[in-house]
Amino acid sequence: MSLINRKIFSAAVSALMACGASAAGLADHSLPSAPSYDAPGTFSWAGAYAGLHGGVASSKFNPFNNDRAPAVGAQVGYNFEAGPAVFGAELEGSYMNNEVRVPGGKVENRFRGAAKAKAGLGFDRTFVYGTAGVTTTDFEGRRPLFGSAKWKSGLDSWKQGYLFGGGVEHAFSGGVSAKIEYDYVINNAVPTPSGGVSSGSDLNDSVIKAGLNFRF
């Protein structure tokens, strides 16, 4: 091969290699970036709420016995969170009109207020908790009129007591949650009528209720 032909061949090979390198540089062989994905967050129980409740109250451990009375009311509260733990405080008011027979008459507990502490675990949208607090209940003593089926009003007083219980609450969309709760209320030495004189009775009761809370 002549010297001129060698130079022409070398120039052609160099040009082809340069074109290949340029094409390789322009080609994009990188994988497309994966689309970003944000995992759904865990439901938060923290914040304020208000709601209504209804259920039954009874002086016996089983609140569904024949001596039960309706219990309706409302509640407001606030929850805090620390990891899966949930802590809260709640104020509750109820109307019950529950009657308890005592020696010499009977006692009606009509209105009750409670200040409660709550603590438990949140399993995403389900909250399992225990509760304890203090109560104040309006009691009215009654005794039968002589020779009559009617009752005469006696002592009317507010009595402080204590509450222990627990429940489970589940949250739905729209800031609404539903709960069911059992409370055992201790009222010691409540003034009661007995032979026309005042005496004291321990009037404890069980309350089971369902309710709705609205979070804001």
C-alpha positions in Angstrom: 0.0 0.0 0.0 1.3 3.3 -0.9 2.1 6.0 1.6 -0.8 8.1 0.4 -3.3 5.3 0.7 -2.0 4.5 4.2 -2.6 8.1 5.3 -6.1 8.1 3.8 -7.0 4.8 5.5 -5.6 6.0 8.9 -7.6 9.2 8.6 -10.8 7.2 7.9 -10.3 4.9 10.8 -9.7 7.8 13.1 -12.8 9.6 11.9 -15.0 6.4 12.5 -13.6 6.0 16.0 -14.3 9.6 16.8 -17.9 9.3 15.6 -18.4 6.2 17.7 -17.0 7.8 20.8 -19.2 10.8 20.3 -22.3 8.6 19.8 -21.4 6.7 23.0 -21.1 9.9 24.9 -24.5 11.1 23.7 -26.3 7.8 24.5 -28.0 7.8 28.0 -27.7 4.4 29.5 -28.6 5.4 33.0 -31.7 3.9 34.6 -34.7 6.2 35.1 -34.9 7.5 38.7 -37.5 5.7 40.8 -40.5 7.9 41.6 -40.5 9.2 45.2 -42.9 7.5 47.6 -44.0 8.8 51.0 -45.1 6.1 53.4 -48.5 6.8 55.0 -48.1 8.4 58.5 -49.4 6.7 61.6 -52.7 8.2 63.0 -52.2 10.7 65.7 -54.4 10.7 68.8 -53.0 14.0 70.1 -55.3 17.0 70.3 -58.6 18.3 71.7 -61.9 16.6 71.4 -65.6 16.8 72.5 -68.4 14.3 72.4 -71.5 12.6 73.7 -72.1 9.3 75.4 -75.0 7.1 76.5 -75.3 3.9 78.4 -76.6 2.3 81.6 -75.7 2.6 85.3 -76.5 0.1 88.1 -75.6 -0.4 91.8 -74.7 -4.0 90.8 -71.5 -5.2 89.1 -73.5 -6.3 86.0 -75.0 -3.0 84.6 -77.5 -4.9 82.4 -79.5 -6.3 85.4 -83.1 -5.3 86.1 -82.0 -2.4 88.4 -80.2 -0.5 85.7 -81.0 3.1 84.7 -80.0 5.1 81.7 -76.9 7.3 81.8 -76.4 10.1 79.2 -74.0 13.0 79.0 -71.1 14.7 77.3 -67.3 14.9 77.6 -64.4 17.2 76.6 -60.7 16.3 76.7 -57.2 16.6 75.4 -54.7 13.8 74.5 -50.9 13.8 74.3 -48.6 11.3 72.6 -45.2 9.9 73.3 -44.4 7.2 70.7 -47.2 4.6 70.9 -48.2 5.8 74.4 -51.2 8.1 74.7 -52.0 10.2 77.8 -55.0 12.4 78.3 -57.3 14.3 80.6 -61.1 14.4 80.4 -64.0 16.2 82.0 -67.4 14.4 81.9 -70.9 15.1 83.0 -73.8 12.6 83.1 -77.5 12.4 84.0 -78.5 9.0 85.4 -81.6 9.0 87.7 -80.4 5.7 89.2 -82.3 4.5 92.3 -80.7 2.4 95.1 -82.7 0.9 98.0 -81.3 1.4 101.5 -82.6 0.6 105.0 -85.6 2.9 105.6 -85.9 4.2 102.1 -84.1 4.7 98.8 -81.5 7.1 97.3 -81.4 8.5 93.8 -78.2 9.6 92.2 -79.1 11.9 89.4 -76.2 14.0 88.2 -72.5 13.2 88.1 -69.4 15.1 87.1 -66.0 13.5 86.7 -62.4 14.6 86.2 -60.5 11.7 84.7 -56.9 10.9 83.6 -56.4 8.4 80.7 -53.4 6.4 79.7 -53.0 3.6 77.1 -51.5 2.6 73.8 -52.5 3.7 70.3 -52.5 0.9 67.7 -52.8 3.3 64.7 -56.5 4.1 64.7 -57.4 2.0 67.8 -56.7 3.3 71.3 -56.9 1.0 74.3 -56.8 2.8 77.7 -57.3 2.7 81.4 -58.9 5.6 83.3 -59.1 6.9 86.9 -60.3 10.1 88.5 -62.6 11.8 91.0 -66.3 12.2 90.8 -69.0 14.3 92.4 -72.5 12.9 92.4 -75.9 14.5 93.4 -77.7 12.2 95.8 -81.3 12.6 97.0 -82.6 10.4 99.8 -86.3 9.4 99.9 -88.4 7.6 102.5 -91.9 6.2 102.3 -94.8 8.2 103.7 -96.7 6.3 106.4 -99.6 4.4 104.9 -98.8 5.5 101.4 -97.0 4.2 98.4 -95.5 7.7 97.8 -92.0 8.8 98.8 -91.0 11.8 100.7 -87.9 13.7 99.7 -85.1 13.7 102.3 -81.5 14.7 102.2 -80.1 16.2 99.0 -76.4 16.5 98.8 -73.3 16.2 96.5 -70.8 13.6 97.5 -67.2 13.1 96.2 -66.2 9.7 95.0 -63.6 7.9 92.9 -63.7 6.3 89.5 -61.7 3.4 87.9 -62.3 1.9 84.5 -61.1 1.3 81.0 -62.2 1.3 77.4 -61.3 1.1 73.7 -61.8 3.8 71.1 -61.5 3.6 67.3 -61.0 6.6 64.9 -62.7 7.0 61.6 -62.2 9.5 58.8 -63.4 13.1 59.3 -62.2 13.5 62.9 -64.9 11.2 64.3 -64.1 8.3 66.8 -66.3 5.9 68.6 -65.7 4.4 72.1 -67.0 1.9 74.6 -66.0 2.3 78.3 -66.7 0.7 81.6 -66.4 2.7 84.9 -66.7 1.6 88.5 -67.6 4.5 90.8 -67.0 4.4 94.6 -69.1 6.6 96.8 -68.5 6.0 100.5 -70.7 7.1 103.4 -73.5 8.7 101.4 -76.1 10.3 103.8 -79.2 8.1 103.6 -82.6 8.0 105.4 -82.9 5.3 108.1 -85.8 5.5 110.5 -86.1 9.2 110.0 -82.5 9.9 110.9 -79.5 10.4 108.8 -77.1 7.5 108.3 -74.4 6.7 105.8 -74.2 4.0 103.1 -71.6 3.0 100.6 -73.3 3.4 97.2 -71.0 2.1 94.5 -72.2 1.7 90.9 -71.1 0.3 87.6 -71.5 2.3 84.4 -71.0 1.0 80.8 -71.4 3.5 78.0 -70.8 4.1 74.3 -69.9 7.4 72.9 -68.8 9.5 69.9 -65.9 12.0 70.0 -65.3 14.8 67.5 -61.6 16.0 67.1 -60.5 19.5 66.3 
